[in-house]
Amino acid sequence: MHPRVWAGIDAGKAHHHCVAIDSEGNKLLSRRVANDEPELLQLLADVLALGHEVVWAVDLADGGAALAITTLLAHDQQVLYISGRTVNRASEAYRGESKSDARDAAIIADQARMRRDLTPMRLPDSLSAELKLLTARRTDLVCDRTRTINRLRAQLNGIFPALERALDLSNAGPLILLTGYQTPASIRRLGRTRLEAWLRRRKVRSAGQVARTALEAAERQHTAVPGEDVAAELVHTLAQQLTALNEQIAAVDRRIAERFREHELAEVITSMPGIGPTLGAEFLAATNGDMELFGSPDRLAGFCGLAPASRDSGRISGNLRRPQRYHRGLQRVFYTSALISIQRHPESRAFYDRKRAEGKRHTQAVIALARRRVNVLWALLRDRRCYQAVPPVAMAA
């Protein structure tokens, strides 16, 4: 039995490949296992029989690897995460150009053996796991809504461009209008009074304004475009789909808010100006609220993509650039909340104005504010206290 063993798992959808090596890099086990609990438990037992201490490494953090990771962590195993991009880059340092699951698993194990900077994985708490699923679902729905709006605008622009320009499809009223009337002739035939009454019966806000806008657009077009009837049917269908998507997003938002408020850090996170339940839930989904994983606010800022990466070589120094490997969702949380805080929080606005006065562009000033807010939120989570414009120490002084 070896004193220490490293096991690399190349995760897949239906099967994983595991390779175990010793401290010299010698292969001790190579096996393809199904993504099924009995086979994973058997693999765990066989690898544990090889050494006194086992370190596992995997190239996926969720998805198809979720069952394997949960099984290992539930049995008190040390599991490290190494990104697929890192594995791909590292493969260039190994002999040969072949590509196989067994080779990738061996590279993962060897990288875990040599490196000391890989992130250890932990089981998320139940609330954070649920928020991750809900926020991912919300992102999918929002993307579907954006695609549907674009398709609806394209169809409407093909038969009735004046109405497409006049309507704001992010509101419910114009969508209700398009479920009933899509062509200039049908709107003119109905007339403003009856159209307004039709909209009021469907509880459209500002029904008079919507009816007036539609009639003005209809009066500017008296030509029927070829294929208008079929296009009108498609506009009707897309408007209904868009209404249903808005209802689904609203339902998910309510559920996210309910679950987020149950988290012990919810009050601390939402005390930061600009962060509400949705952005707070996305923050917890990305970090689990565990700041110990990052070690310092600087590492959290790097993980968010808010800290510049140096690109020095030879005599060239001080050359900074935007990082390319970072958590896009977490960057969005801090960037969006910074934008909101500029509008609603005097201290944030003063910081933004100061950066603009220094000659920074709008985006640079917002990123600088977002970077400062990382430090503030880090301190709040560390101390388990809510945000105050004047820190407690300053108030005591």
Secondary structure, DSSP 8 states (H G I E B T S, - for coil): -EEEEEEEEE--SSEEEEEEE-TT--EEEEEEEESSHHHHHHHHHHHHTTEEEEEEEES-SSGGGHHHHHHHHHTT-EEEE--HHHHHHHHTTSS-----HHHHHHHHHHHHHH-S--EE-----HHHHHHHHHHHHHHHHHHHHHHHHHHHHHHHHHH-HHHHHH--TTSHHHHHHHHH--SHHHHHHH-HHHHHHHHHHTT-TTHHHHHHHHHHHHHT-----TTHHHHHHHHHHHHHHHHHHHHHHHHHHHHHHHHHHTSTTHHHHHTSTT--HHHHHHHHHHHTT-GGGTSSHHHHHHHHT-S-EE--BTTB-S-EE--SSS-HHHHHHHHHHHHHHHHH-HHHHHHHHHHHHTT--HHHHHHHHHHHHHHHHHHHHHHT----SS-HHHHH-
